[in-house]
Amino acid sequence: MAESWSFLDTFEPNFRPLVVIELAKGTKEETIEWFTKRIVDKKANGGAQLLVKPLVTENGDETIYLVGASHLRLLLGAETVGLVKECNDNSMRTFTYSSRKTFKDFADDNHNFLTMAECQYIIKHELENLRAKDEKIIPGYPQAKLYPGKSIVRRLLTSGILVQIFPLHDREELKKLRHSWYGRVKVGYQPLDEIRCYFGETIALYFGFLEYFTFALIPMAVIGIPYYVFAWEDYDKYVMFATFNLLWSTVILEVWKRICAIVTYRWGTLLMKRQFEEPRPGFHGVLGINPITGREEPVYSSIKRQIRIYLVSLPFVCLCLYFSLYVMMIYFDLEQWALDYHEENESNFSSLMLFVPSIIYAVVIEIMNRIYRYAAEFLTSWENHRLESSYQNHLILKVLVFNFLNCFASLFYIAFVLFDMKLLRQSLATLLITSQILNQFAESLLPYWLQKRQKKRMKKRMCSLKTDTDLSLVEQVNLEREMGTYFGTFDDYLELFLQFGYVSLFSCVYPLAAVFAVLNNITEIYSDALKMCRVYKRPFAEPTASIGVWQLAFETMSVISVVTNCILIGMSPQVNALFPDSKMDLILTVALVE
């Protein structure tokens, strides 16, 4: 493949903008000239060999640049990143330029062989791998230090010279996707292959998991409705439902593994080789030699990192957990006050007051979760993890531990300390429904409303703009650069994780939990689709073969669910009646079932 670069020409008669680079206002000319030259330079000279075109903004500044690539350049880039494509014999193989004729639908004049998302992913990979050679600083900014092998784009980002890089939407393809995805209300599957072609595998796999989880909830909902109707006031008749619950929570995750493998094999990501992971942009340290690569890069002592984790982060997390438990006890005081008030007054108003403490507590839980999330992100960044995967794993662990205790501690306390099944049902219903309403408002409705206001203001400004550049392209770039940035599927998976906990842990005492979860997820599919297509910038595609660490998180919740439901079954009067003389036999039986 190395020989192929020598005949690669950067000239492309029909320039197709794929990625937007926005530099900070007032960026020095020598910096812009140096950066754009490195982008268009040949690979042999350390460049990316891409195409760049400036876009004139309203005030005439050239701080926005459109990046594209020739068809040949993208094909060679596909080999570099290790894309897996379908061959003529229906097998899946890593694409190589030399054997390009063996791949299905390939033709020299077929520019749709690579999806737009794949082309943008290739350009992102090439930009991120632009590395300093002999430069010690970024031209024009002596404070922005460089060293051989340092990613130029990452240094520009951390220095504030580069504001953002984002892929452009394809208006026609987006219009088609919107119509088939959420343009009309229908009963059926989502167009996952089209979502994957437009947004990439990571986002498509999230929507696939959301759809699968929604369908998996339907048996629970179907069983739960008659169970709720005919055994509403009999809190002890939950043994059969709890038994089904613990089997359901285990089986659905095993089935998902198979479905996930089938889908990602068809998409080609199951066979993709894992890319060598570069240091994350926020990583800092003293310059040293990487013992693996032999390159000069920042080095940070793992001992210092462990000290920060165990002497600062861990105590802080424990303090937050204690505060969460303290708030929980205040909630129980409010519950007791509402109960006393109802017993004294016995009115419709006092009956409604019984739900007020749970609603207030649910709102407080959501607020605490969001505040803690910011603190967890700050702490994890301060721990100075070298790799993005390590950063994400530590962040997810911090967030999941706190969210689990914050959301479920009160339910465990009610079930296994107070033994109050009526209060457990009331609290579970209130927490689940309130959290779903708040999440729908905060994640979809509010951003959509703000985006519509921003779009109206931008269109008014664009009406007075006079430029030789294609007005529709200028308008599109200016609209998209003002959109919010989609930071990934973390919050979406977290919401599903907590919902899975509400349903799998204690839904045997509130069988309608699965019903509300199904209704929420149906609206979630449409609102998330709307959010991806209308509210946020188009995210870069990220190949993935699974839902990652979230699979382990869901499996952990499933194990806790099995233990919880077994204990609830053991606490039921029906099961206790089978062991009238020996409680030890009951305990051993429950442990054996677990």
Salt bridges, closest charged atoms under 4 A:
GLU22 OE2 - ARG481 NH2 2.86
ASP41 OD2 - LYS37 NZ 3.14
GLU58 OE2 - ARG461 NH2 3.00
GLU86 OE2 - LYS104 NZ 3.13
ASP89 OD2 - ARG93 NH2 2.83
ASP108 OD1 - ARG100 NE 3.95
ASP108 OD2 - LYS101 NZ 3.07
GLU118 OE1 - LYS85 NZ 3.14
GLU118 OE2 - ARG196 NH2 3.40
GLU126 OE1 - LYS43 NZ 3.03
GLU126 OE1 - ARG73 NH2 3.03
GLU126 OE2 - HIS125 ND1 3.98
GLU128 OE2 - LYS124 NZ 3.46
GLU135 OE2 - ARG38 NH1 2.78
ASP170 OD2 - ARG16 NH2 3.96
GLU173 OE2 - LYS176 NZ 3.84
ASP193 OD1 - ARG266 NH2 2.91
GLU201 OE2 - ARG196 NE 2.85
ASP234 OD2 - LYS237 NZ 3.40
GLU254 OE2 - LYS257 NZ 3.62
GLU277 OE1 - ARG274 NH2 3.86
GLU278 OE2 - ARG131 NH2 2.99
GLU278 OE1 - ARG295 NH2 3.10
GLU297 OE2 - ARG386 NH2 2.90
GLU377 OE2 - ARG373 NE 2.93
GLU383 OE1 - HIS385 NE2 2.65
GLU383 OE2 - LYS398 NZ 2.83
GLU388 OE1 - ARG280 NE 3.60
GLU482 OE2 - ARG481 NH1 3.92
ASP491 OD1 - ARG373 NH1 2.24
ASP492 OD1 - LYS531 NZ 3.35
ASP528 OD1 - LYS531 NZ 3.26
GLU542 OE2 - LYS124 NZ 3.01
GLU555 OE2 - LYS257 NZ 2.94
